[in-house]
Every structure is written in structure tokens, then in C-alpha cells.
Amino acid sequence: MTQPVIWLGVSLKMYFGYQQTLQWCREVAALARQHPAIQQGEIGLFILPSFPAIPAVAEIFHGTPVRFGGQNICQAENGAWTGEVSASTLQELGGTLAEIGHAERRRYFNEDATQIAAKVAQALTHGLTPVLCIGEAMPGSPQQAIALCEQQFAEALAQAVAQQLQGEILFAYEPQWAIGAPQPAPDSYIRAVCAGLQQLATPPGISHRVIYGGSAGPGLIQRLGGDVDGLFLGRFAHDTAALKRIIDEASTLAQAGAL
Ligand SMILES: O=C[C@H](O)COP(=O)(O)O
């Protein structure tokens, strides 16, 4: 499959129960089956449900180009890690992406740079695309955000580099102060930071695309233009009609060759 022009990802976090997750995924699968930009691979759509839903979600999206993955993976290969899910198990279930280092996991589970680097290495070892979440805690200048993100990105790649792993990283730029907010960060701020992050040098064999997350919703992708490679959506994709609007907007942008 060709590389998508624009990535759109949705993390369901822990908002939905099991049945609600499946119902939402059925609606998204129906949408994906009818949408030319998704069918043709211009828009890469991925869904990150909670782990117990993954086998059923895999069935629902079977035969569609929609990808799915986990909201976390364990930093270890296997063994005595009670309550954790390994990258290899996620891969065995058909997952192709692993979200790593979300601000909520850093905050509530004390995930640190070493754990995050080990998770990135685990994901790449098992052929999963890391959706690596990085972003500053407090608003500042775009230059300050870029510098902090660059440092966190290098730390997150450290073990992968040491192990000479290869693959693509989806760099989810998520300013922490814009997550769960009424609206996203200002357009000019997102554009400046993401344009800077797109220019970051990556080690040999590793490439990255930059997607923006943090209260993203309808209307945003068109305002950001070519300074981002996509969006990482949360609450504002719960309404599948809103998700359809976002896919339509991304499709228009991709077709206009704006990226
Ligand atoms: O995982 C997604 C991001 O944290 C964004 O969530 P949100 O759009 O609900 O703020």
C-alpha cells in the first residue's frame, strides 16, 4: 500500500465500554468502505481501542484499509509483568501501531524516558509503528516547544538506535495543555511547531511523520495545511459524523496537493 498523504488516528482512550466501542467501530468501518480517499490509501485511518476490544475490532475492520493498534505496550519482551500487554501479542492480534508515551500515561503511570525508549524499541522490533506522543506541559514559544520535543524525541529513539532498529515513527505532537481542552492550540502555534518537527533529523533507517493531537476536530486540518502530516483525534471523533467531516476535509486537502 502506498504511503498515506494524511494520517488520521483516533484513540478511544477509556471513554467507551466494550459494546459502545464495537458500535462506533462498525460505523467507522461502514464509512471507510464508502470513502474513496480511504479506499485509495490517500488517507491513512487508524483506531486505538482499549485492549479487550481488539480481537472484535480486528474482525470489524477486516477487509478495510483501516489500521488498528494498542494505546500502550509493555517495555519488556515477555515474562513476569502482571497486567501488561506485549508488543508481540498486539502484533499477533493484527495490530500494526502502538501508542507510546501519551501524556496521561506519563502523568498517571509515571512513564519516564527510559521506559518510553524501551517501548519504542519493542514496537519496532515487532513491526509495529510507534505513535510516539510528545509535547510540552506549559505553553511557551514555538521555538521552546521544538527544542523540548527534539530532546524528548532523541531520548525516545535512543534504544532503537542502539539496537539499529528501523521503521517509521508517527510523531504525535500533543501540547499537554491542549489535551482535553475546549479547543486546540492556536493554529499559528501548531503550524510553527509541527513545521519545525517535520525538519528534525532522524537516525539512519528511521523516518517520521508529524501528526497533531490536542482537542483536534472538524475544521482544523484545513487550517494547518502542509505543516502537519495528519491529526491524532480524541473526543471530537466520538461523533462519527464529525469524523466523516474531518476525513472529507483531509481528503480535499490531499487532493489539492497541499501537502
Ligand atoms: O489521544 C488523543 C489526544 O490526547 C487528544 O485527545 P482530545 O482530542 O480529547 O484532547
Ligand as a Chemical Component Dictionary entry (heavy atoms), coordinates in Angstrom:
data_LIG
# 
_chem_comp.id                   LIG 
_chem_comp.type                 NON-POLYMER 
_chem_comp.pdbx_formal_charge   0 
_chem_comp.three_letter_code    LIG 
# 
loop_
_chem_comp_atom.comp_id 
_chem_comp_atom.atom_id 
_chem_comp_atom.alt_atom_id 
_chem_comp_atom.type_symbol 
_chem_comp_atom.charge 
_chem_comp_atom.model_Cartn_x 
_chem_comp_atom.model_Cartn_y 
_chem_comp_atom.model_Cartn_z 
_chem_comp_atom.pdbx_ordinal 
LIG O1 O1 O 0 -5.134 10.806 22.232 1  
LIG C1 C1 C 0 -5.606 11.843 21.825 2  
LIG C2 C2 C 0 -5.252 13.122 22.356 3  
LIG O2 O2 O 0 -4.790 13.082 23.671 4  
LIG C3 C3 C 0 -6.274 14.177 22.147 5  
LIG O3 O3 O 0 -7.417 13.988 22.927 6  
LIG P1 P1 P 0 -8.547 15.136 22.905 7  
LIG O4 O4 O 0 -8.769 15.488 21.466 8  
LIG O5 O5 O 0 -9.739 14.523 23.524 9  
LIG O6 O6 O 0 -7.974 16.317 23.632 10 
# 
loop_
_chem_comp_bond.comp_id 
_chem_comp_bond.atom_id_1 
_chem_comp_bond.atom_id_2 
_chem_comp_bond.value_order 
_chem_comp_bond.pdbx_ordinal 
LIG O1 C1 DOUB 1 
LIG C1 C2 SING 2 
LIG C2 O2 SING 3 
LIG C2 C3 SING 4 
LIG C3 O3 SING 5 
LIG O3 P1 SING 6 
LIG P1 O4 DOUB 7 
LIG P1 O5 SING 8 
LIG P1 O6 SING 9 
# 
